[in-house]
Amino acid sequence: MLETGSLLDGKYRILSEIGRGGMSIVYLAINESANKTWAVKEIRKDKKDDGSFAAKRLIAETEMLKKLRHTNLPAVVDVIDQEDTLVIVMDYIEGNSLQDLLEDEGAQPPEKVIDWAVQLCDVLGYLHGRYPPIIYRDLKPSNVMLRPDGQVTLIDFGTAREYSYAGNEDTTWLGTRGYAAPEQFGGGGQTDGRTDLYNLGATMFHLLTGTAPVNGGAAIDSLGDHVPELRGSGLEKIIRKCCRQDPEERFQTSEELRYALLHVHEEDDRAVRRRSWRRRVFLACLTAALLFLLSGTGFTKAYAGTREEMYRKCMLDAAEADGFCDTAEACKKAMRISASNPEAWKYLAGALEGLPAITEEDYCSFMLCIRDTDSDEGRARKENLQVFMETEPDEYGRFLYRTGMALYFKKTSNGETVSRDCFRQALETKGLSRTERSIASVMFALADLQTKLREQEAQELGNSLYTIRGYEIDSGYRECWERFDELAGYLEDLGKETGNVGYPIAVCELIADELIGSNIGRYARDGVDEKKMRAPLVKAKQFMAGLDRSGQTDNMRRRVNEVNEKIAQAEKNVGYRYYSTVPKEAAEMKNTQGKEGEE
């Protein structure tokens, strides 16, 4: 047990105890040299454990959490393995838990609950998008902190697990009764992302009613009994769908749930009845108009003119939209009218490219647009994509290439995986220029390799072949680095093809980031020597040095400076890496340089 005033690991001064659980104690600490406060969680090791699997697994999972970076998650910055305890140093989150809020104020307004739930959907989407997906399994009010700025933070990953692609069921029951999904009780299959959505639905129920869902299932269905004004509301329907006993009947992804929450009032009974009435009136008027037109000779011309005017109106709405989600919705309506017209597809790709970062909400809107799962006719958008491919194959290929580039470089999580199919399908068309085809080929190979390496790392972690210093994986990294080097050779062409330097600068940053993080050791172990490791860095440095700075904005100048600093740091890391792996030669070189300096 840590003592108040003691110095942990020579860096963290323990100030006070701020929380206590069954196997752990949480302290407030300060790094005096940096003048920053941290939360320090001390976890007691099981004395019955022989120190092999359980302890190593705990360390491995904690190291995995260190890699997570999200605004709604506390950052784990240090893990200290002691004889009897494991100490985790993480962000100190100011504020109170939603459980504290319920105890102080009771049931919360629907607007606040929706806002918090949308934020939690975002962080769950991030966790579920990891390789393998991270399943939280214990979402409840006491594990959600409300910060003074209104943002929520998901805390306590004690029950989180990584999804096993080969497993059929979880090994143990974990979770909290009332919030736990049926599959968490054992014998009901393996928990997955939909389990967390059940937990979130139960949490929303508690926040809205002020009553804990101790009985789960049937009790959660009765939201309207607890809050009469929510009977028949879209929110009641959302919670009911979240908490279905069968996972197949729930929302299938956090993105789907997030979209429903953002459009919650569209599913209110009153809104549904209003839409139904409007549809009947519209169909009646349309029938009358068609009968009138059919009686004349100008039906075909009038119908074509009407469709063109409707398409123009949709594209005008897209141009005047406030954000990407509204733009995607307008493009979707235009595609319903004419899937073969490339204008809406070009505009959608341009809007995606224009985003500084592609969030899960943006990606959800994009996918709903191109798949059109909200189609009035109930058809999948795939057949319209097929029409677009058959009627405008060159434009179809260009659309895939542009969206692939945007998703790879700008999607906040899982970008390489979702872009891989775009590049593969684009290469099957004839719409790309020679340079675009070369770049797409490299991008596909790189995205495919990175996806496979993630899966390989996940498999190694699942088999516990993991050390505190990194994964013991040596295959595939050399080939991946060769693709990075090949891509670095297209920096100038990439800027010309896209019309801006954003993508080539992103490539330079990506190469540097690979050598700043822990991957540098994996590349070295897989046979990438110092010369090969420096090759793409040299190309990146030359490209950055050749940028015209005369017309750059302040933001662009800051961006360029940040990437140049990363390249410099990556160069230092390469030097440190090969200096330490060949100490004899390094020492001789140092001595030689010293003698030359004296002469």
N, C-alpha and C positions, 0 to 999 in steps of 0.2 A: 504494500500500500504506500502510495506516494505521500510525503509529508508537506504541509504548507510551508513555503519558504525554501524548499529544497530545489536544487538545480538538476534538471533532467537532461542527460546527454550533453552536458556542458553548454546548453543553449536555452532551455525553456525553464523559466522560474515559475514554480507552482504557486498560484495566488490563493485559490480557494476551491472547495468542492462545490459543484453546481448541479450534480445529479448522481443518482445511484440506481443500479438495477440488480438483477439476480446474480450475474457473473461479471459485472463491470461497474466502474466508478468513473464519472466524468469530472474533470477539473478545468478551471480557468487558469491559463498560463500566459506568460508574456516572454517574447524574445526581446531581451533588453537591448541588444545591439541594434535591432531593427525597429524597436519600439512598436511591436505589433502583438496583439493578443491572439491566442489560439485556444481551441478546445482540445484537451488531452484526455483520451479515453483509455483507461487501464483495464485490460481484460485478463482475468485470472485463468491460467491454464488448468486443465483437468489433471489432477495428480494421478488419477488412475490410468491416464493415457501413458503409453510407453515412450511418448515423444516422437513417434514416427509419423503416421498418416495424418491424424487429426490436427496436430500442431502445424505440420507442413502445409496442410490444406488451408488452414486459417491464414497463414502467412501468404500463401499463393493468392487467395481471394482478396486479401487486403492490398496486395501489390497490384492486383487487377483494378481495384477501386482507385488506386493512385492515378490511373490513366484516364479516368472519367473527368471531363470538363464540360460543365453545363451551368447556366445561370441559376438553375433551381436545384443544384446539388452542392453540398459542401465539398470543397477540394481537400483531398487527403495529401498532405505534403511530406509526411515522414512516418516511417514504421520502425519501431525500436523493439527488437526481440530480446527480452531478458529471460533469466532462468525460470522464474515462476509466472511471469506476466508478459503479455504482448501490449505494447503501448502504441496507440495511433494518434498522431497529431493532425488536426484538421481545422478548417475554418471555424471560427467562433461565430455563431449565428445569433444576432441580436433579435429580440422579440419573444413572443410566447407561442406555444403550440395551439392548434385549433381546438384541442381538448380543453386547454385552459380557457379559451375564449367561450366555449360552450358552457363551461361551469360558471363563468362570470356573467355571461349575457344571455345564455339560452339559444334558441333557434335563431339562425342567421337569415338575412334577406336573400331571396333567390338570385338577385343580381350579383351579390358577392360570391355566393356559392358557385355560380356559373363561371365567374372570373377565375376563381381558384381552381376549379375543375379543368378549365382550358389550359392553365399553366401546368397542371399535373399531367394532362394528356401530352403536352409538349415534352416533358421530361421522361415520361414513360415511352414515348416514341423514340427518344434518344437511346434509352436503355435497351429497348426491344430491337433497335437497329444495329446493335453491336454484334460482333461475331465471336462466339455464339451469343444469342440474345441473353440479356440479363433480366431475370424475372424477380421482381421485388418481393411479392408474396405477402406483405404485411402492411398494406396501405390502410391507414386509419387516422383519425384526427390527432392522436397523440404523437404520431410520427411525421406530422406536417407542421413546420414552423412558419408563423406569419411575421414577416419583417416589418419594420416601421414604414417602409416605402410601399407596402401593399403587396409585395411579391412573396411567394411561398417557397419554402425549401424543404425537400424531402430528406429526412434524416434516418439514421439507424438502419444499416444494411445487414443486420445480424441474421436475417432469414433469407437474404437474397441468394439466388443460385443462378448458375449459367445453364441454359437449356441444353439438354443432351439429345443430339439428333438420333442417337441409336437407342435411347432409353424408352421404355413404355410407361414407367411410373416413377414417381419420386421415391427416394429411399426412406424418408421420414415425413411425418406430418408436422407442418409448421404453419403458423398463422394465428389469427385471433378469432375465436368463435363469434359468430354474428357478422363479421366482415369476411370470413373465409369462404371461398367457393367450395362446392361439393367435392371437386377433385383434390382439394387440399387435405381431405380427411383420410386419404389412402384408399386404394382399390378403385379409384375413379379415373385412372389415367394420369399422365404426366401433366404438371402445371405448365402453362405457357403464357403468352402475353394476354390472352383473354381472361386468365385468372386475375391479373392485376386490374382489368376493367371491371370485373365483378367487385373486387375490393373497393374500387373507386365509386361504383354505384352505391354500395352500402355506406361508404363515407359521406356521399352527398345526401343520402337519406337521413343520416344522423345529424348533419349540419342543418338541414331544412326543418327537421322535426324537433330537434333537441332530445330525441330518444334514441338510445343505442339499439341497433337491430340485433338484439340478442337471439332471436329465433331465425334470423336470415330469411331466405326464400319468400315464403308466403307473407310474412310480416312486412317485407319491403314492398310487396305489391300493393299494400294498403296506404300509400302515401297520402292519397286524398282524404282518408279517414282522419289523419293527423293534422293535415293542413287543407281544409276544405276549399280554399281559393285556388289550390293547385290541382283539384280534381279535373281530369280531362285535359290537363295542360301538356305541352310538349315535353316539359321537364319530367312529369310523371311517367310519360311513355319512354323517355330515355333511360331513366333509372330502372324501370321494369325490364327493359331490354338488356341492360348491363347485367342484371342479376338473374337471368334465365338459368335454370338448372343445367341445361344442355349448352356447352360452350359453342356449339354450332349455331345456336339461336341468338347469341349475343352479338354485339359489335365485334367485328373480326380484327380490327386494328385501332390503335389509339387515334390515328388520323381520321378514321371514319367517325369515331365518337366526338372528336374535336369539332369536326364539320357540323355534326348534328347539334352540338351545344351552341355554336356560333349562329345557327339558324333555328334555334329552339322554338321560337314563336310561330314558325311556319307549320309546326305540327300540333298547335293548339286545336282543340275540336272546332272552335269557332272559325279559325283560319282554314281548316280543311273543308268545312261546310261552305265557306265563302268561295273557295277555289272551285268546289264542285258546282256551285250555282253559276259561277262565271263561265265555267267550261260548257255547261249546258246552254247558256245564253249564246256563247260564241258559236257553238256547233249549229244552233238553230239559225243564227244569222248567216253563217257560212253556207249552210244548205240552201237557204233562200237565195243567196248571191249566186251560187253555182247554178241553180235552176234558171235564174235570170240570164246568166252568161251563156248557158247551153242553148237557150232559145235563140241566141243571135249567132253571127258568123265570126265574131271577134274573140271567141273564148280562149283559144290557144295564145294569141298575142296578149290578151289582157292578163291571163294567168302568169305568163312569163314575165310581164312587166311588174306584176304585183310581187312575185318572188324576188326579182332584182331589187325592187324598192325595199323589201323587208331585209334583204342581205345588206344593203347600204346602211339601213338604220342600225343593224347590229354592229357593223364595223364602226359607225360613228359613236355608238355607245362604248365600244372598246377603246376608242381614242380618248374619250372623255372620262373614262373610269378613274376612280380615286386610287385604286391599288391593284396589285396583280390579281387578287382573287376575283374582283369585279371584271377585270379585263378577260380572264379565263372564262367567266360565265358568259360574257357577251360573245366571245369567239365560239363557245359551245353552241350558242343559239344560231350563229351564222353557219356553222358546220352542219347543223340539222337541216338547214335550207339547201345547202350545196356543199357536199363533202369533197367534191372534185375541184372546187375553186381554191387555188393555193393562197389567196390573199389572207384568209383567217389563219392558216397554218403559219405563214410567214410572220404575221403580226404576233402570234402567240410565241413563236421562237424568239423574236426580237424582245418581247416583254420579259421573257425568262432570262435572256442574256443581260438585260438592263438591271436586274436585281443585284444589289451588292452581295447578298447571301440568300440562298434558297432554303427557307425554313420548311419544317414539316407541313405547315399550313399551306405554303406556296406549292409544295410538291403535291399535296392532296388535291388542291384546286386544279393543278395541271393534269393529274391523272383522271380526275372526274371529267375534265374537258375532253381529253382524247379518247377516253373510254365511254363517256356519256352514260354512266350507270343511272343517271337521273332522267333518262330519255322518256318523253311522253308516250312513245310507242313501246317502251319496255325492251328495246333492242340494245345490244352492246355496241359501243362505238367501233368495235373491231371491224365490222363490215364497212363502215365509212372510211376507216383507214385503208381497207382493202381497195375501195373505190378510188381513193386518193392515189394509192400506189399504182393502180392499173391505168388511171387516166393521166397522171402527172408523175411518172416514175422519177424523173430527174429532180423535180421539186421535193418529192418524197425523200429521196436520198439526202438532199441538202438539209431538210428539216431534221432528220435523224442526226446528221453530223452536228448541226448547231445545238440541238438540245443535249446531245451527248457531251459536248464540250462544256456547256453551262452546268450540267448536273455533276460532272466530274470535278470541276474546279470550285463550284459555288455551293453545292448542297452541304448543309451543316453536318450531316452524318450519312455514312453509307454511300457516298457519291460514286466511288469507283465501281461498286456493284451494279447500281441502277443505270450507270452510263454504258456498261459493257455491252448490253444487248443493242443499245442505240448504235454503237460503232459497228457491231457485227452486222446488223441489218443494213446499215448505210453502205458497207463494203459490198453488199450483194447487189447494189444498184449501179447504174452507170451515170449518176448525176453529179459525181464528184470530179473536181479537177485532178490532175496528176499529183499536185502538191497536197491537196486535201486527202486524196486516197492514201498517200504515204503517211501523212500525219494520223489519219484515222486508223491505219494498220498498226502503227506504234501504240496509239492510245488504247486500242482494243487489247493488244498483247499485254500492255502494262496493267490495265484494269483487271484483266483476267488473272494475271500473276498475283496481283495484290489481293484479290478475292480469295484465291487458293491459299495464299500464305496465311491470311486471317483464319481460314478454316483449319489449316494445319496447326497453327498456334493454339486454336481452341481445342483441337483433338489432343495435343500434347498436354494442355492444362487439365483436360478431363481425365487423362491417364496419370496425372500427378507427376509427369516428367518435367518438372519445373523447379527452377532455383530462384533464390531471392534476387539474383543478379540478372535474370532473364531466361527466356525459353531456350532449351537446348535443341535448337533446330538449325541445321546447317544447309539444307537444300532449298534451292529456288531463289535465294537472295542475289547470287551472282547474275543470274539471267535477268532478274528485275533491275539490277543496276545497269546492265547493258542496255536495257530499254530506256532508262533515264538518260544515259549518254546519247543514245540515238535521238531521243526527243530533243535534247539540248542542241543538236545539230540543226533543228528546224526553227529555232527561235525567231530568226529574221522572217522566214516564210510565214510562220504562225501569225506574226504581227500584221503582215501584208494581207493575208487571207481573211482575217477577222476585222481588219480596218482599225484596230486599236492595239495598244501594247499591254492591255490588261492580262491576257492569257499568257504571253511569254514571260511577263513579270511573275505571274503565278507559278509558272514552271520553274523559274529560278528559285523562288521561295520554297517550292516543294522539294527540290534537290537539296537545298541547304538544310531544311527541316529534317530530312532523312539522316543527316550526319550530326545534327545537334542532339537528337534523341538517342534512345538505346539501340537503334537499328545498326549503328556503325559497327558494333561488335559482331553482329550477325553477318553483315557483308564481309567483314574481314575473315570470319571463320569459314565462309563459303568460298574463299579464294580470291576475293577482290583485293589486289595489292594496292600500294599507295599511289602508284602512277595511274591506275585505272580509276581509283576513287577520286582523284583530283581532276580527271579529264572533264567531266560535265561541270564541275565547279569553275574550271578555267573558262569554259564556254559561257557559263552564266555570268561570270564576272566581266568578260569582254562585252557581252550584250548590254549589261547594265551601264557600263562605262560609256558605251556608244549612244545612249539615249539623248535625244535633244531636250535640254532642260529649259530652253528659252520660253516655250509657251506653256510650261507646266503650271497647274494650279497648286495652291498650298497643300491640298490633300494628296496630290500626286507626288509632290516633293517629299512629303512625310513618308509616303508609301515606298518610294524609291530608297530613301535613307534606311528605312527599316529592313528592306530586303538586302541592301548592301551590308548592313551590320550582321545579318544572319549569315551571309556568305563568308564574311570575315571570321565569324565564330566557327563556322563549319571547317574552314581552312585550319584554324587553330586545333580543332578537335582531331582532324586527320593527323596533324603533326604530333599531338599528344599520343594518339593511338599507336603510331608506328615508332615513336620514341620509346614508349614503354614496352612494346613487344620485342624490340631488338636492343636491349640496354647496352650490350657490349659495343655494337656499331655506333649507337647514339653517343655513348661516352667518348669513343675515339673521335667522332666527328666534333664533339664539343671541345675536346682537348686540342684538336687541329685548329679549330677556329680561334681558340684562345691564343695559341702560339702565333698564328698569322696576325692577330691583333697586336701582340707585343712587338712583332717585327715592324 
